[in-house]
Every structure is written in C-alpha cells, then in structure tokens.
C-alpha cells in the first residue's frame, strides 16, 4: 500500500491532506501512517504463518512509544540495543519475554535491568561480554539466556557504514571462534545457551547474502548439536531493504522466501529483527520552504528541516524523494534542498527540480526509519513533532520540543 498519495493535486497521508497536519502541528513534523505500519507488520506475519517465528521489531529504527505500542499490540517482540530502548519497550506495554538485546557494548547496569525485566535473550557479541554477563547473572542469582551473535563473513553489498557481517566489522563473534565460545558458554554456571544470531547489514535489496549467512549458521547449529549443545532458536537479524528512489525493493515474501527455503524442515524457532522495512516507507518528514535563493551558481530552497532532523543525507549521502505537497504546473527550477544549520553538509537533497514558492510545503519521503530516531539538537534546534495519521484522524504522538527543555539540565558556574 502507498499511504501517501495525491488527491486533487494535494499530497495526503491516508485521508488527511498534509497542509492540515502543518496547520495543526507546525513544521518540521514527522507524519506516519497507521495503516502502513500495521500492514507492513501483517505482511511479515503472513509470510511466517504456520512457522514458529517471532518478529522482533528493531527499536532503533523508530522508537516512538505509539509505534512500539502498535507493534506490541500486534504481537511483536522487540530487538533493543540499550537500557533506554528497554525502558521504552516496557513503557509502551511491550512483553519483556519477547525482547532480544543486541549490541557490542552492553553495560553491567543494562544487563541487570534486562535480567530483572526477564528478557527472552541476550545476543552476546564477544567472549568478554559473555564473562561479564555470567558474573552479573550470578550476582543476582539468575541464569542469563544467551544467543551468540556470529559474524558469518558474507558481503551484504550495501553502504559500508551499515554493512556489519564482514570479518572486518566490530560486530559479532568471528565464525571460527563461535564453537569454542559455545563450549565455554555451556560450562558457565549462570548462562543458558538458547540460540544463535547474525545481522549482516541493512538496506539489503538482494536476499542472497542473508540466505548464505543463514546456511552458514545452520552448519554451526548442527555442529553444536553433535556436541550436545542444542539450540532452540535461530535469529537472522534485520536488514531487508526498502525503496527510497528506484531500488527494486523486495516484498517481505520475496525477501524471506530464500531464507525460509534454507530453513525448511528445521525444528528451531525463527526470529527476525526488521527495523527499516516495517517503518521506513510509512513516514514522511513534512517541512516548509522558508526562502528561495537564486542568482549564484546554484539555486537553493532553504527549508525549516535540517540535518539535525534527518541525518541520513548528510551522513550516508542517502537519497530521499522530495515532493511538493501542492502540485503546480510549470517546468520548475533545480534546487539544492538545504536546512538552516551552519554546515555545508546540511542538505536533504541535491539538484531537485521543483515548481515551488516561498512558504510551500515539501514532503521528504521514506523518512519513517532512522529519521526521528537519529535526530539531534544541533544548533539548539528543538526536535520535530511526530504525528500518526489514522484514516481522517491526526494523533500527535510526540510534542515538538521547546528550546527551554533543551538546556533545562544545564547549570551555570557559581
Ligand atoms: N538487528 C541488529 C543487530 C541491527 O544492528 C540492526 C540495524 C537491525 C536489526 C535492524 O536493521 P534494519 O532491518 O533496519 O535494516 N542508520 C542507518 C541504519 C543502521 C542500521 C543499524 N542496525 C540508516 O539510516 O540507514
């Protein structure tokens, strides 16, 4: 489904014309579609129907409580990477027994919090982390459920910043070291070995590397089984790509088919940790043109959203389609779409041909994932409001920050 479409020349989110959102809640504003969020999750579930599988939404992609609560109500589990994300999941009514905890740098406090909450599994990324977890669990008189995140050394063919499954990455346990570390885990008194996991990268358009990784993992599962180390789940991480520009992005069915083929007939429970694919296309960043600047070598549309609101273009040179909210006739002008932040890297798009005027609204598309979640207060810019559109209703799910909030915790010297 495409939740964002033109009606009579005006871009709508579901039934709501976007100018109505801007009038009610101002700009910049993230706008999500409830139906799109729900339908992406349902699609995953349909493809996995009939299998013992759990979809653990990767909270880092978009951690707004309303989105977490929507997925929790739909039966999702969650993939977290910090104590803060655990707190969000619990605040949103998520079930801790469906939470997996990933990340290379879990602190002792985070481990205690997760053990106290009773999470499903720690995705352990190093030998040192395993030892610490054993010790902390022991101090609480508990046993920690673990999976080892194994680095299968496959090339996911994606942006180097978001490729994680190569030997050179900081993530996971090198494939050759996994077997001895499982033996060590079995011997530790406060560790319960539950599963195995991997996550080879993000924004993968071709599922073949993920299927290759799955096959490698299963080889290891069988080798472990032969030693009496029996795993109950296999977690293949996230990574499924979406369409930003002209990518031939797979549907959940297309992406998962080769993985499920590799996993056919297996008894282990399957876990997935999709982030971007559940939320990315379900949101836009709504922004208003403050000024048009002509005359130099280039023309600029200076908008009220900036790199602090949506960092992906500046950080990854990522492409997001930028659409005028009101369509107008005319050839238009090629604009650099830039924000007010004092950095040349502050752009949302290069060389976009648009027929627009000062004061017009623009929609930066496919901004539902790693948009708000990666935003900052650089230049003391209050972060954007977030709304979820549901049919003809607009729900404010995060208030726009106010400048005073940004320095409320600061103190001047005596
Ligand atoms: N599981 C683990 C262990 C991860 O590290 C990630 C993402 C996911 C799941 C979810 O992956 P997804 O399904 O969203 O591809 N900020 C970057 C993306 C960073 C992804 C980091 N890890 C971006 O804006 O493209």
Boltz pocket constraint, residues with backbone or C-beta under 6 A from the ligand:
constraints:
  - pocket:
      binder: B
      contacts: [[A, 58], [A, 61], [A, 79], [A, 102], [A, 103], [A, 161], [A, 162], [A, 199], [A, 201], [A, 202], [A, 203], [A, 237], [A, 238], [A, 239], [A, 240], [A, 273], [A, 274], [A, 275], [A, 276], [A, 277], [A, 312], [A, 369], [A, 370], [A, 374]]
      max_distance: 6.0
